[in-house]
Amino acid sequence: MVVCKTTFKLNNGKLHPRGKPERYTAINADTPSRARIPRCRPRNVAGYDFVTRTPQWMLDLPSQAGTDDEKKLEESIIHALKVGYRLIDTAQLYGIENVVGRAIRNSGIPRSEVTVVTKFWGEYHHDPAEALRTSLAELAMEYIDVFLMHWPWATTPAPEKKPLRKDESPTFIETWKKMEELVGAQCRAIGVSNFTQRTLDELLSSAKIVPAINQIELHALNPNLKLVPYCQSKGIVVMSWATLGGGGNNDSKELILNHNLFTGIAKVHNCSPGVVSLSWAVQRGICVIPKSASKTRIEENINLVTLTEEEMAAINGAQDTIKKHRLAKNIHSMRMDVDGKPTLMMWTWEDLGWEDAQGNWLT
């Protein structure tokens, strides 16, 4: 395991991790049914260092508190922390912030050594301060290291939670202004998730604080070859979800793990196709958050390989030689047709900045 001796800048001007150099690794939970654990190595972007190597781990989560699955999740997080993982990414939507907080407390690892990232859902866009209080209470912590806006779209407050169109208030720009006021002792940094260049351009036009992180769907069939360098040019850390093609059974996952492009490169490097995909992302300066329930896979995801320029180029071109695929379009709980167009929570692909009016990919 590589020892990370550098830091990345938080929005309040402080650096994390602080103190003497130490192992710096991470845990992440990014859907209602999974949690992940990554590992890091330093890379310099925009004049300061941040953690970028973050392979991770996944465990099925419980449908209700107190179940055996919940206990297994807590035990897995504790185990991960004890072997050196030091960043946890979760979200209010997943319903497990309480488990994450309890696991950190029971691990014996000082809170100051663990970076905690969580995300708030659309019903809190009108009041991110309340969202912060909610997450702090669930986690039972005094502060959160990075607080993310989960999606750019908003809903009306609970219990209605009606999706709002892009031009309806609160807009993500209005929400961001309120988030900027949160940065301080209880919220060390703020960021976004599922933003594109279009939505980031709109945000940055009036933002006083640049997002610390943009967490996005990114894999070989949706490589974000334009969005990644754009974010890096702005000093925004790119954290990717679904680097292995997503969870469950889907074409992207099947292709990334079994297509001869990836299996061939894996054979050359004596590793798995999953490690090839993670290594490709990491070499681009991206924080990856892959999923695995296996301890063996956790160790495998830590030991990445160095790909050649030719191999990197081949994977970059997979969207053209194999196919393009955006997993987020098929999140059925968020998908709805509006005025004859497919949307996520009433936002069209153009609203989200995924495509132009002709259907050309923009990311």
PALOLO-981031 format. One record per residue (C-alpha): residue in three letters; x, y, z; residue number from 1. Coordinates in pm, whole numbers. Example, Ala and Ser with C-alpha at 12.3 -4.5 7.8 and 13.67 -1.06 7.14 Angstrom:
PALOLO-981031
{r 'Ala'; {1230; -450; 780}; 1}
{r 'Ser'; {1367; -106; 714}; 2}
END
This chain:
PALOLO-981031
{r 'Met'; {0; 0; 0}; 1}
{r 'Val'; {137; 340; -100}; 2}
{r 'Val'; {182; 594; 180}; 3}
{r 'Cys'; {20; 924; 88}; 4}
{r 'Lys'; {227; 1218; 215}; 5}
{r 'Thr'; {41; 1504; 52}; 6}
{r 'Thr'; {-285; 1687; 96}; 7}
{r 'Phe'; {-566; 1851; -100}; 8}
{r 'Lys'; {-709; 2191; -25}; 9}
{r 'Leu'; {-1049; 2227; 142}; 10}
{r 'Asn'; {-1269; 2530; 79}; 11}
{r 'Asn'; {-1198; 2681; 419}; 12}
{r 'Gly'; {-829; 2704; 333}; 13}
{r 'Lys'; {-720; 2419; 559}; 14}
{r 'Leu'; {-543; 2108; 441}; 15}
{r 'His'; {-642; 1750; 504}; 16}
{r 'Pro'; {-508; 1509; 614}; 17}
{r 'Arg'; {-306; 1709; 864}; 18}
{r 'Gly'; {-19; 1602; 1084}; 19}
{r 'Lys'; {253; 1354; 1002}; 20}
{r 'Pro'; {248; 1157; 675}; 21}
{r 'Glu'; {38; 843; 702}; 22}
{r 'Arg'; {-155; 589; 502}; 23}
{r 'Tyr'; {-444; 772; 342}; 24}
{r 'Thr'; {-722; 560; 202}; 25}
{r 'Ala'; {-1098; 582; 178}; 26}
{r 'Ile'; {-1442; 429; 216}; 27}
{r 'Asn'; {-1737; 520; -2}; 28}
{r 'Ala'; {-2108; 437; -10}; 29}
{r 'Asp'; {-2282; 566; -321}; 30}
{r 'Thr'; {-2616; 392; -369}; 31}
{r 'Pro'; {-2892; 277; -136}; 32}
{r 'Ser'; {-2743; -71; -156}; 33}
{r 'Arg'; {-2371; -30; -138}; 34}
{r 'Ala'; {-2074; 115; 41}; 35}
{r 'Arg'; {-1723; 144; -92}; 36}
{r 'Ile'; {-1369; 174; 24}; 37}
{r 'Pro'; {-1095; 336; -185}; 38}
{r 'Arg'; {-723; 395; -163}; 39}
{r 'Cys'; {-520; 698; -261}; 40}
{r 'Arg'; {-203; 833; -407}; 41}
{r 'Pro'; {-103; 1198; -450}; 42}
{r 'Arg'; {-126; 1395; -772}; 43}
{r 'Asn'; {-82; 1769; -828}; 44}
{r 'Val'; {-347; 1973; -1008}; 45}
{r 'Ala'; {-393; 2350; -1020}; 46}
{r 'Gly'; {-103; 2419; -787}; 47}
{r 'Tyr'; {-196; 2200; -491}; 48}
{r 'Asp'; {-202; 1834; -401}; 49}
{r 'Phe'; {-501; 1613; -346}; 50}
{r 'Val'; {-571; 1246; -304}; 51}
{r 'Thr'; {-651; 1072; -631}; 52}
{r 'Arg'; {-607; 698; -605}; 53}
{r 'Thr'; {-923; 559; -452}; 54}
{r 'Pro'; {-1025; 205; -547}; 55}
{r 'Gln'; {-1314; 92; -327}; 56}
{r 'Trp'; {-1532; -176; -180}; 57}
{r 'Met'; {-1905; -251; -186}; 58}
{r 'Leu'; {-2139; -432; 51}; 59}
{r 'Asp'; {-2514; -483; 15}; 60}
{r 'Leu'; {-2691; -263; 268}; 61}
{r 'Pro'; {-2988; -341; 491}; 62}
{r 'Ser'; {-3347; -245; 424}; 63}
{r 'Gln'; {-3389; -156; 789}; 64}
{r 'Ala'; {-3171; -74; 1087}; 65}
{r 'Gly'; {-3049; -351; 1312}; 66}
{r 'Thr'; {-3040; -623; 1048}; 67}
{r 'Asp'; {-2752; -865; 1005}; 68}
{r 'Asp'; {-2658; -686; 683}; 69}
{r 'Glu'; {-2620; -360; 873}; 70}
{r 'Lys'; {-2392; -529; 1124}; 71}
{r 'Lys'; {-2188; -676; 842}; 72}
{r 'Leu'; {-2158; -332; 686}; 73}
{r 'Glu'; {-2033; -183; 1011}; 74}
{r 'Glu'; {-1784; -465; 1057}; 75}
{r 'Ser'; {-1658; -421; 702}; 76}
{r 'Ile'; {-1606; -47; 748}; 77}
{r 'Ile'; {-1423; -106; 1075}; 78}
{r 'His'; {-1202; -366; 908}; 79}
{r 'Ala'; {-1127; -130; 621}; 80}
{r 'Leu'; {-1034; 152; 857}; 81}
{r 'Lys'; {-808; -74; 1059}; 82}
{r 'Val'; {-615; -181; 749}; 83}
{r 'Gly'; {-557; 179; 647}; 84}
{r 'Tyr'; {-856; 328; 466}; 85}
{r 'Arg'; {-908; 693; 556}; 86}
{r 'Leu'; {-1188; 850; 346}; 87}
{r 'Ile'; {-1557; 767; 361}; 88}
{r 'Asp'; {-1805; 880; 96}; 89}
{r 'Thr'; {-2175; 830; 164}; 90}
{r 'Ala'; {-2505; 1018; 117}; 91}
{r 'Gln'; {-2833; 1094; 289}; 92}
{r 'Leu'; {-3020; 904; 19}; 93}
{r 'Tyr'; {-2849; 577; 107}; 94}
{r 'Gly'; {-2987; 580; 461}; 95}
{r 'Ile'; {-2664; 459; 621}; 96}
{r 'Glu'; {-2498; 771; 760}; 97}
{r 'Asn'; {-2569; 641; 1111}; 98}
{r 'Val'; {-2390; 313; 1032}; 99}
{r 'Val'; {-2092; 497; 886}; 100}
{r 'Gly'; {-2061; 722; 1190}; 101}
{r 'Arg'; {-2092; 431; 1433}; 102}
{r 'Ala'; {-1831; 231; 1244}; 103}
{r 'Ile'; {-1581; 516; 1259}; 104}
{r 'Arg'; {-1635; 557; 1633}; 105}
{r 'Asn'; {-1602; 184; 1697}; 106}
{r 'Ser'; {-1295; 146; 1477}; 107}
{r 'Gly'; {-1056; 307; 1722}; 108}
{r 'Ile'; {-928; 534; 1443}; 109}
{r 'Pro'; {-929; 902; 1550}; 110}
{r 'Arg'; {-1194; 1107; 1372}; 111}
{r 'Ser'; {-925; 1356; 1272}; 112}
{r 'Glu'; {-762; 1089; 1057}; 113}
{r 'Val'; {-1076; 1011; 855}; 114}
{r 'Thr'; {-1213; 1230; 576}; 115}
{r 'Val'; {-1593; 1207; 557}; 116}
{r 'Val'; {-1778; 1302; 237}; 117}
{r 'Thr'; {-2158; 1298; 221}; 118}
{r 'Lys'; {-2427; 1430; -13}; 119}
{r 'Phe'; {-2770; 1587; 33}; 120}
{r 'Trp'; {-3081; 1523; -178}; 121}
{r 'Gly'; {-3307; 1757; -374}; 122}
{r 'Glu'; {-3560; 1836; -100}; 123}
{r 'Tyr'; {-3285; 2019; 91}; 124}
{r 'His'; {-3185; 2253; -193}; 125}
{r 'His'; {-3402; 2521; -33}; 126}
{r 'Asp'; {-3216; 2480; 299}; 127}
{r 'Pro'; {-2871; 2316; 279}; 128}
{r 'Ala'; {-2802; 2431; 635}; 129}
{r 'Glu'; {-3079; 2199; 753}; 130}
{r 'Ala'; {-2930; 1925; 534}; 131}
{r 'Leu'; {-2597; 1973; 708}; 132}
{r 'Arg'; {-2759; 1953; 1052}; 133}
{r 'Thr'; {-2939; 1635; 944}; 134}
{r 'Ser'; {-2619; 1465; 825}; 135}
{r 'Leu'; {-2424; 1573; 1133}; 136}
{r 'Ala'; {-2697; 1425; 1353}; 137}
{r 'Glu'; {-2712; 1099; 1157}; 138}
{r 'Leu'; {-2334; 1063; 1153}; 139}
{r 'Ala'; {-2314; 1181; 1517}; 140}
{r 'Met'; {-2014; 1393; 1425}; 141}
{r 'Glu'; {-1906; 1748; 1497}; 142}
{r 'Tyr'; {-1805; 1819; 1137}; 143}
{r 'Ile'; {-1815; 1688; 780}; 144}
{r 'Asp'; {-1508; 1723; 563}; 145}
{r 'Val'; {-1677; 1760; 222}; 146}
{r 'Phe'; {-2051; 1822; 172}; 147}
{r 'Leu'; {-2181; 1762; -182}; 148}
{r 'Met'; {-2494; 1865; -373}; 149}
{r 'His'; {-2599; 1519; -498}; 150}
{r 'Trp'; {-2759; 1638; -826}; 151}
{r 'Pro'; {-2811; 1986; -974}; 152}
{r 'Trp'; {-3190; 1945; -969}; 153}
{r 'Ala'; {-3413; 2029; -674}; 154}
{r 'Thr'; {-3747; 1912; -541}; 155}
{r 'Thr'; {-4000; 2074; -317}; 156}
{r 'Pro'; {-3943; 2007; 55}; 157}
{r 'Ala'; {-4057; 1684; 221}; 158}
{r 'Pro'; {-4303; 1527; 236}; 159}
{r 'Glu'; {-4410; 1628; -117}; 160}
{r 'Lys'; {-4067; 1615; -284}; 161}
{r 'Lys'; {-4204; 1723; -621}; 162}
{r 'Pro'; {-3933; 1750; -891}; 163}
{r 'Leu'; {-3864; 2106; -1007}; 164}
{r 'Arg'; {-3759; 2208; -1358}; 165}
{r 'Lys'; {-3424; 2371; -1420}; 166}
{r 'Asp'; {-3552; 2730; -1413}; 167}
{r 'Glu'; {-3763; 2682; -1101}; 168}
{r 'Ser'; {-3641; 2805; -763}; 169}
{r 'Pro'; {-3430; 2707; -588}; 170}
{r 'Thr'; {-3187; 2675; -877}; 171}
{r 'Phe'; {-2855; 2505; -811}; 172}
{r 'Ile'; {-2692; 2850; -822}; 173}
{r 'Glu'; {-2919; 2968; -541}; 174}
{r 'Thr'; {-2846; 2650; -345}; 175}
{r 'Trp'; {-2471; 2690; -396}; 176}
{r 'Lys'; {-2479; 3043; -255}; 177}
{r 'Lys'; {-2635; 2902; 61}; 178}
{r 'Met'; {-2379; 2620; 68}; 179}
{r 'Glu'; {-2095; 2873; 57}; 180}
{r 'Glu'; {-2222; 3010; 389}; 181}
{r 'Leu'; {-2180; 2665; 547}; 182}
{r 'Val'; {-1803; 2643; 501}; 183}
{r 'Gly'; {-1639; 2658; 841}; 184}
{r 'Ala'; {-1594; 2450; 1153}; 185}
{r 'Gln'; {-1882; 2209; 1082}; 186}
{r 'Cys'; {-1837; 2190; 703}; 187}
{r 'Arg'; {-1477; 2201; 590}; 188}
{r 'Ala'; {-1543; 2193; 216}; 189}
{r 'Ile'; {-1828; 2186; -35}; 190}
{r 'Gly'; {-1865; 2027; -376}; 191}
{r 'Val'; {-2105; 1888; -633}; 192}
{r 'Ser'; {-2202; 1557; -789}; 193}
{r 'Asn'; {-2330; 1476; -1139}; 194}
{r 'Phe'; {-2244; 1819; -1279}; 195}
{r 'Thr'; {-2127; 1876; -1638}; 196}
{r 'Gln'; {-1931; 2155; -1802}; 197}
{r 'Arg'; {-2258; 2330; -1884}; 198}
{r 'Thr'; {-2386; 2326; -1526}; 199}
{r 'Leu'; {-2041; 2404; -1384}; 200}
{r 'Asp'; {-2003; 2702; -1618}; 201}
{r 'Glu'; {-2333; 2835; -1487}; 202}
{r 'Leu'; {-2231; 2770; -1127}; 203}
{r 'Leu'; {-1883; 2922; -1156}; 204}
{r 'Ser'; {-2016; 3238; -1320}; 205}
{r 'Ser'; {-2127; 3362; -979}; 206}
{r 'Ala'; {-1963; 3127; -728}; 207}
{r 'Lys'; {-1731; 3266; -462}; 208}
{r 'Ile'; {-1605; 2916; -379}; 209}
{r 'Val'; {-1499; 2664; -644}; 210}
{r 'Pro'; {-1634; 2312; -575}; 211}
{r 'Ala'; {-1370; 2093; -414}; 212}
{r 'Ile'; {-1506; 1779; -586}; 213}
{r 'Asn'; {-1730; 1687; -879}; 214}
{r 'Gln'; {-1841; 1324; -842}; 215}
{r 'Ile'; {-1958; 1185; -1178}; 216}
{r 'Glu'; {-2041; 866; -1365}; 217}
{r 'Leu'; {-1722; 769; -1546}; 218}
{r 'His'; {-1614; 446; -1713}; 219}
{r 'Ala'; {-1465; 334; -2044}; 220}
{r 'Leu'; {-1799; 364; -2226}; 221}
{r 'Asn'; {-1858; 711; -2078}; 222}
{r 'Pro'; {-1503; 844; -2033}; 223}
{r 'Asn'; {-1583; 1217; -2002}; 224}
{r 'Leu'; {-1281; 1306; -2213}; 225}
{r 'Lys'; {-1391; 1672; -2220}; 226}
{r 'Leu'; {-1532; 1709; -1870}; 227}
{r 'Val'; {-1233; 1568; -1680}; 228}
{r 'Pro'; {-971; 1812; -1814}; 229}
{r 'Tyr'; {-1221; 2094; -1778}; 230}
{r 'Cys'; {-1267; 2018; -1407}; 231}
{r 'Gln'; {-895; 1976; -1353}; 232}
{r 'Ser'; {-828; 2312; -1520}; 233}
{r 'Lys'; {-1059; 2470; -1261}; 234}
{r 'Gly'; {-892; 2292; -968}; 235}
{r 'Ile'; {-1192; 2063; -915}; 236}
{r 'Val'; {-1113; 1705; -811}; 237}
{r 'Val'; {-1297; 1452; -1028}; 238}
{r 'Met'; {-1431; 1153; -833}; 239}
{r 'Ser'; {-1587; 882; -1048}; 240}
{r 'Trp'; {-1863; 637; -972}; 241}
{r 'Ala'; {-1933; 321; -1178}; 242}
{r 'Thr'; {-1573; 298; -1302}; 243}
{r 'Leu'; {-1627; -74; -1354}; 244}
{r 'Gly'; {-1949; -18; -1547}; 245}
{r 'Gly'; {-2198; 3; -1261}; 246}
{r 'Gly'; {-2368; -241; -1027}; 247}
{r 'Gly'; {-2604; -526; -1104}; 248}
{r 'Asn'; {-2632; -686; -1445}; 249}
{r 'Asn'; {-2593; -438; -1730}; 250}
{r 'Asp'; {-2426; -427; -2069}; 251}
{r 'Ser'; {-2159; -176; -1963}; 252}
{r 'Lys'; {-2039; -388; -1674}; 253}
{r 'Glu'; {-2040; -701; -1890}; 254}
{r 'Leu'; {-1838; -531; -2164}; 255}
{r 'Ile'; {-1585; -366; -1934}; 256}
{r 'Leu'; {-1517; -688; -1743}; 257}
{r 'Asn'; {-1532; -931; -2035}; 258}
{r 'His'; {-1457; -753; -2363}; 259}
{r 'Asn'; {-1131; -863; -2522}; 260}
{r 'Leu'; {-996; -507; -2511}; 261}
{r 'Phe'; {-988; -521; -2132}; 262}
{r 'Thr'; {-914; -891; -2088}; 263}
{r 'Gly'; {-626; -861; -2333}; 264}
{r 'Ile'; {-466; -572; -2145}; 265}
{r 'Ala'; {-531; -754; -1816}; 266}
{r 'Lys'; {-346; -1061; -1942}; 267}
{r 'Val'; {-42; -850; -2032}; 268}
{r 'His'; {-30; -700; -1682}; 269}
{r 'Asn'; {-130; -1019; -1497}; 270}
{r 'Cys'; {-428; -854; -1333}; 271}
{r 'Ser'; {-806; -847; -1362}; 272}
{r 'Pro'; {-1000; -639; -1619}; 273}
{r 'Gly'; {-1140; -444; -1326}; 274}
{r 'Val'; {-791; -338; -1221}; 275}
{r 'Val'; {-725; -231; -1581}; 276}
{r 'Ser'; {-1030; -3; -1573}; 277}
{r 'Leu'; {-935; 144; -1235}; 278}
{r 'Ser'; {-575; 197; -1342}; 279}
{r 'Trp'; {-689; 376; -1658}; 280}
{r 'Ala'; {-896; 620; -1454}; 281}
{r 'Val'; {-629; 677; -1191}; 282}
{r 'Gln'; {-367; 754; -1457}; 283}
{r 'Arg'; {-600; 1030; -1574}; 284}
{r 'Gly'; {-587; 1185; -1227}; 285}
{r 'Ile'; {-933; 1067; -1125}; 286}
{r 'Cys'; {-1047; 945; -783}; 287}
{r 'Val'; {-1216; 611; -849}; 288}
{r 'Ile'; {-1480; 443; -631}; 289}
{r 'Pro'; {-1533; 86; -760}; 290}
{r 'Lys'; {-1742; -174; -580}; 291}
{r 'Ser'; {-1666; -516; -433}; 292}
{r 'Ala'; {-1801; -727; -148}; 293}
{r 'Ser'; {-1491; -946; -153}; 294}
{r 'Lys'; {-1189; -892; 70}; 295}
{r 'Thr'; {-977; -1039; -208}; 296}
{r 'Arg'; {-1119; -785; -450}; 297}
{r 'Ile'; {-1050; -505; -204}; 298}
{r 'Glu'; {-684; -600; -203}; 299}
{r 'Glu'; {-688; -643; -580}; 300}
{r 'Asn'; {-832; -295; -630}; 301}
{r 'Ile'; {-552; -148; -421}; 302}
{r 'Asn'; {-278; -291; -642}; 303}
{r 'Leu'; {-315; -101; -965}; 304}
{r 'Val'; {-87; -122; -1269}; 305}
{r 'Thr'; {78; 130; -1501}; 306}
{r 'Leu'; {-71; 121; -1850}; 307}
{r 'Thr'; {118; 218; -2165}; 308}
{r 'Glu'; {20; 518; -2375}; 309}
{r 'Glu'; {-116; 280; -2637}; 310}
{r 'Glu'; {-330; 98; -2380}; 311}
{r 'Met'; {-461; 427; -2242}; 312}
{r 'Ala'; {-551; 544; -2592}; 313}
{r 'Ala'; {-730; 217; -2668}; 314}
{r 'Ile'; {-946; 246; -2356}; 315}
{r 'Asn'; {-1012; 615; -2424}; 316}
{r 'Gly'; {-1147; 509; -2762}; 317}
{r 'Ala'; {-1372; 231; -2630}; 318}
{r 'Gln'; {-1677; 458; -2655}; 319}
{r 'Asp'; {-1620; 460; -3032}; 320}
{r 'Thr'; {-1490; 106; -3090}; 321}
{r 'Ile'; {-1733; -70; -2853}; 322}
{r 'Lys'; {-2022; 167; -2773}; 323}
{r 'Lys'; {-2125; 471; -2573}; 324}
{r 'His'; {-2341; 419; -2268}; 325}
{r 'Arg'; {-2463; 650; -1992}; 326}
{r 'Leu'; {-2590; 451; -1695}; 327}
{r 'Ala'; {-2766; 747; -1533}; 328}
{r 'Lys'; {-3021; 760; -1815}; 329}
{r 'Asn'; {-3161; 433; -1683}; 330}
{r 'Ile'; {-3211; 525; -1317}; 331}
{r 'His'; {-3576; 421; -1329}; 332}
{r 'Ser'; {-3676; 583; -1000}; 333}
{r 'Met'; {-3575; 923; -1144}; 334}
{r 'Arg'; {-3673; 872; -1508}; 335}
{r 'Met'; {-3988; 1042; -1644}; 336}
{r 'Asp'; {-4110; 1179; -1977}; 337}
{r 'Val'; {-4189; 1551; -1996}; 338}
{r 'Asp'; {-4337; 1710; -2309}; 339}
{r 'Gly'; {-4249; 1396; -2501}; 340}
{r 'Lys'; {-3884; 1400; -2394}; 341}
{r 'Pro'; {-3705; 1163; -2155}; 342}
{r 'Thr'; {-3583; 1334; -1837}; 343}
{r 'Leu'; {-3431; 1268; -1499}; 344}
{r 'Met'; {-3644; 1445; -1240}; 345}
{r 'Met'; {-3785; 1673; -1513}; 346}
{r 'Trp'; {-3440; 1773; -1643}; 347}
{r 'Thr'; {-3374; 1691; -2009}; 348}
{r 'Trp'; {-3038; 1567; -2132}; 349}
{r 'Glu'; {-2977; 1923; -2259}; 350}
{r 'Asp'; {-3065; 2071; -1918}; 351}
{r 'Leu'; {-2814; 1838; -1754}; 352}
{r 'Gly'; {-2549; 1923; -2012}; 353}
{r 'Trp'; {-2512; 1565; -2131}; 354}
{r 'Glu'; {-2613; 1629; -2493}; 355}
{r 'Asp'; {-2691; 1911; -2735}; 356}
{r 'Ala'; {-3021; 1954; -2918}; 357}
{r 'Gln'; {-2908; 1709; -3187}; 358}
{r 'Gly'; {-2820; 1439; -2935}; 359}
{r 'Asn'; {-2443; 1479; -2960}; 360}
{r 'Trp'; {-2258; 1399; -2639}; 361}
{r 'Leu'; {-2101; 1703; -2472}; 362}
{r 'Thr'; {-1905; 1536; -2195}; 363}
END
